[in-house]
Amino acid sequence: MSRRIGVMGGTFDPIHLGHLVAAEEAHWQFGLDRVVFVPAGRPWQKPVGVTPPEDRYQMAVLATASNPAFAVSRLEIDHPGPTYTVDTLRRLRTEQADGTRLYFIIGADAILQLLTWKEPDQVLAQAEFIAATRPGFDLDRLVSQVPGAAGRVHRMEIPALAISASDIRARVARGAPFRYLVPDGVARYIHEHGLYQDLGPATQ
């Protein structure tokens, strides 16, 4: 039986419980051998206001350390220049045994963003997609708008958690509680390193 590896990319600024719930659900529902978190190095679509890569990497390590099925990759963190999903998937594939199936875990509402990515057809060729969605979300309509996505995008319903990284950053900046939105280790890291304290309105 071929190995199944889940890939979860993102800025993870900061990583939060919503990310972890989606990864664990994908691990269970799709029988994944491992879920690899890939914090973006220098995301070309978010060039301004992103926390330094090493901080985001360390928070991801802290958040995933207790789950043996989770791993964190430095592929994009250590890559010079802008990072693109298609290149990351190609590099990840070279690290896997022949026949390994890669699954890219993404929010269902982000599927349409595929059209704006570098070489979207090759992204779909490198990995199948697991679209985390909520009950009632019309994923089929969304998938129909993305060329080549038919049969390559799988639905995954997850518990509804209204948590966003931008909201967490804004809460930290104004001194609001955020402890139960992120793992304890991530909360401590944010406090100890003074992250998100000086955010202006444009970056919240």
Phi, psi and omega per residue, in radians:
M1 nan 2.299 -3.103
S2 -1.234 2.606 3.093
R3 -1.267 2.607 3.102
R4 -2.117 2.074 -3.104
I5 -2.042 2.182 3.053
G6 -1.584 2.488 3.118
V7 -2.149 2.185 3.096
M8 -2.112 1.897 3.130
G9 -1.785 2.848 3.108
G10 2.760 2.980 3.079
T11 -1.280 -0.524 -3.109
F12 0.864 1.063 -3.004
D13 -2.194 1.210 0.036
P14 -1.704 2.903 2.954
I15 -1.113 2.476 -3.084
H16 -2.435 3.136 -3.043
L17 -1.114 -0.504 3.088
G18 -1.069 -0.721 3.083
H19 -1.072 -0.777 -3.065
L20 -1.214 -0.660 3.096
V21 -1.098 -0.783 3.139
A22 -1.096 -0.726 -3.136
A23 -1.153 -0.754 -3.135
E24 -1.170 -0.674 3.133
E25 -1.155 -0.716 3.099
A26 -1.115 -0.734 3.115
H27 -0.997 -0.737 -3.104
W28 -1.364 -0.895 -3.032
Q29 -1.164 -0.582 -3.037
F30 -1.906 0.154 3.078
G31 1.031 0.725 -3.110
L32 -1.298 2.457 3.080
D33 -1.304 -0.561 -3.107
R34 -2.768 2.619 2.998
V35 -2.046 2.121 -3.114
V36 -1.813 2.074 3.067
F37 -1.503 2.283 -3.105
V38 -2.154 1.558 3.086
P39 -1.071 2.358 -3.128
A40 -1.144 2.459 3.087
G41 -1.384 -1.327 3.089
R42 -2.188 1.414 -3.037
P43 -1.094 2.132 -3.025
W44 -1.209 -0.415 3.137
Q45 -1.545 -0.143 3.094
K46 -2.338 1.161 -3.000
P47 -1.323 -0.294 -3.016
V48 -2.082 2.466 2.983
G49 1.384 0.237 3.129
V50 -1.591 2.371 3.118
T51 -1.034 2.550 -3.123
P52 -0.861 2.468 -3.071
P53 -0.938 -0.734 -3.069
E54 -1.120 -0.645 3.080
D55 -1.113 -0.767 -3.120
R56 -1.180 -0.626 3.080
Y57 -1.126 -0.815 -3.122
Q58 -1.091 -0.682 3.101
M59 -1.128 -0.673 3.109
A60 -1.131 -0.689 3.106
V61 -1.098 -0.799 3.129
L62 -1.073 -0.709 -3.064
A63 -1.219 -0.522 -3.013
T64 -1.827 -0.085 -2.975
A65 -1.032 -0.536 -3.048
S66 -1.450 -0.095 -3.101
N67 -1.942 1.955 -3.084
P68 -1.151 -0.271 3.128
A69 -1.491 -0.137 -3.111
F70 -1.792 2.566 3.045
A71 -2.499 2.766 3.112
V72 -2.141 2.262 -3.107
S73 -1.811 2.498 3.064
R74 -1.663 0.190 -3.048
L75 -0.885 -0.850 -3.108
E76 -1.479 -0.596 3.124
I77 -1.005 -0.728 -3.068
D78 -1.576 -0.029 -3.100
H79 -1.491 2.205 3.131
P80 -1.266 2.482 3.100
G81 1.431 -3.114 -3.117
P82 -1.046 2.621 -3.133
T83 -2.003 2.474 -3.104
Y84 -2.232 2.446 -3.085
T85 -1.011 -0.726 -3.085
V86 -1.068 -0.693 3.133
D87 -1.227 -0.677 3.115
T88 -1.096 -0.764 3.136
L89 -1.116 -0.665 3.107
R90 -1.112 -0.741 3.131
R91 -1.177 -0.698 3.103
L92 -1.084 -0.697 -3.108
R93 -1.108 -0.622 3.141
T94 -1.164 -0.349 -3.138
E95 -1.501 -0.173 -3.042
Q96 -1.768 2.763 3.070
A97 -1.201 2.719 3.092
D98 -0.993 2.437 3.104
G99 1.558 -0.089 3.120
T100 -1.143 2.365 3.093
R101 -1.717 2.165 3.094
L102 -1.697 2.369 3.084
Y103 -2.147 2.146 3.115
F104 -1.673 2.096 -3.077
I105 -1.601 2.217 -3.028
I106 -2.577 2.713 3.023
G107 -1.245 2.419 -3.079
A108 -1.009 -0.619 -3.103
D109 -1.251 -0.166 3.131
A110 -1.654 -0.037 -3.101
I111 -0.990 -0.730 -3.110
L112 -1.111 -0.413 3.116
Q113 -1.127 -0.345 3.096
L114 -0.898 -0.618 -3.090
L115 -1.151 -0.343 -3.121
T116 -1.701 -0.076 -3.099
W117 -1.404 2.818 3.042
K118 -1.150 2.240 3.094
E119 0.840 1.070 -3.087
P120 -1.027 -0.571 3.117
D121 -1.145 -0.624 3.120
Q122 -1.310 -0.543 3.039
V123 -1.029 -0.817 -3.140
L124 -1.193 -0.478 3.111
A125 -1.298 -0.538 -3.089
Q126 -1.391 -0.532 -3.033
A127 -2.615 2.579 2.928
E128 -1.421 2.773 -3.085
F129 -1.980 2.409 2.993
I130 -1.893 1.977 -3.068
A131 -1.708 1.904 3.119
A132 -1.307 2.126 -3.036
T133 -2.411 2.977 3.100
R134 -1.901 2.735 3.120
P135 -0.956 2.363 3.100
G136 1.605 -0.165 -3.138
F137 -1.296 2.270 -3.062
D138 -1.464 1.341 -3.105
L139 -1.188 -0.650 -3.105
D140 -1.034 -0.705 3.131
R141 -1.115 -0.694 -3.120
L142 -1.175 -0.794 -3.107
V143 -1.092 -0.609 -3.107
S144 -1.114 -0.339 -3.128
Q145 -1.535 -0.091 -3.106
V146 -1.911 1.911 -3.132
P147 -1.001 2.326 3.088
G148 1.452 0.006 -3.065
A149 -1.498 -0.323 -3.110
A150 -1.009 2.216 3.139
G151 1.409 -0.122 -3.125
R152 -1.883 -0.077 -3.112
V153 -2.096 2.178 -3.104
H154 -1.965 2.449 3.139
R155 -1.410 2.437 3.028
M156 -2.435 1.908 3.095
E157 -1.442 2.347 -3.130
I158 -2.219 2.798 3.064
P159 -0.993 2.464 -3.110
A160 -1.276 1.995 3.082
L161 -2.222 1.904 -3.108
A162 -1.477 1.232 -3.128
I163 -2.131 2.313 3.066
S164 -2.346 2.578 3.135
A165 -1.105 -0.665 -3.129
S166 -1.126 -0.652 3.096
D167 -1.172 -0.692 3.115
I168 -1.094 -0.788 3.126
R169 -1.034 -0.747 -3.134
A170 -1.152 -0.658 3.134
R171 -1.160 -0.734 3.102
V172 -1.071 -0.774 -3.077
A173 -1.065 -0.611 -3.114
R174 -1.735 0.132 3.070
G175 1.387 0.299 3.119
A176 -1.425 2.707 -3.136
P177 -1.183 2.497 3.096
F178 -2.491 0.142 -2.988
R179 -0.930 -0.756 -3.044
Y180 -1.615 0.243 3.067
L181 -1.730 -0.306 3.139
V182 -2.316 2.773 3.043
P183 -1.035 2.682 -3.087
D184 -0.980 -0.714 -3.126
G185 -1.102 -0.623 3.112
V186 -1.224 -0.713 3.102
A187 -1.044 -0.753 3.130
R188 -1.121 -0.730 -3.132
Y189 -1.077 -0.761 3.130
I190 -1.055 -0.775 3.123
H191 -1.133 -0.851 -3.035
E192 -1.156 -0.518 -3.088
H193 -1.806 0.067 3.073
G194 1.069 0.590 -3.117
L195 -1.259 2.579 3.014
Y196 1.155 0.255 -3.099
Q197 -1.342 -0.513 -3.003
D198 -1.972 0.563 -3.140
L199 -1.269 2.367 3.026
G200 -1.592 3.006 -3.114
P201 -0.977 -0.564 -3.059
A202 -1.244 -0.440 -3.078
T203 -1.822 -0.001 3.125
Q204 -1.460 nan nan
